[in-house]
Amino acid sequence: MLNYKYFAGLVDGEGYFGIIPHKGNTKNPPYKYFFAVIKIVSINEEIINLLRDNFGGYKENRVFKSGSNSRNAYTWVVKDKETILRILRNIKDILIIKKKIANLLYEFLTHRRWGKRNLTKETIDWRNDIYNKSRQLNHRGLSPAETE
């Protein structure tokens, strides 16, 4: 069993916490339905198998064409709400780099606005606000205004 401190370090360095619009949404915001996800990508299949075996989720294979400069990679993916909550409860206070996005994801999953029926405009707006905050926290690189 991997301990949570090692796991938190791995997630902090290589992981991704996301709030993703569900495919059943309309093509443009505001979206109604979202799902949470945790991912780690590695070229080391053994670590991905360890994560899957210790924490749940599943493995995706990313295979590139022969002759490509890219190496094959493996992704550990968790989308199950209860599994994500269990993971977050054990690592969110240990994280450094991804602490804000982990706390946002935890708020999203534990908030009373969870569900699919009779959604108010307030709930839809709240979900879209959380989604937009997650996109900002996951943004990499400089914004166009900062590149000059």
Secondary structure, 3 states (H helix, E strand, C coil): CCCHHHHHHHHHHHEEEEEEECCCCCCCCCCCCEEEEEEEEECCHHHHHHHHHHHCCEEEEECCCCCCCCCCEEEEEECCHHHHHHHHHHHCCCCCCCHHHHHHHHHHHHCCCCCCCCCCHHHHHHHHHHHHHHHHHHCCCCCHHHCC
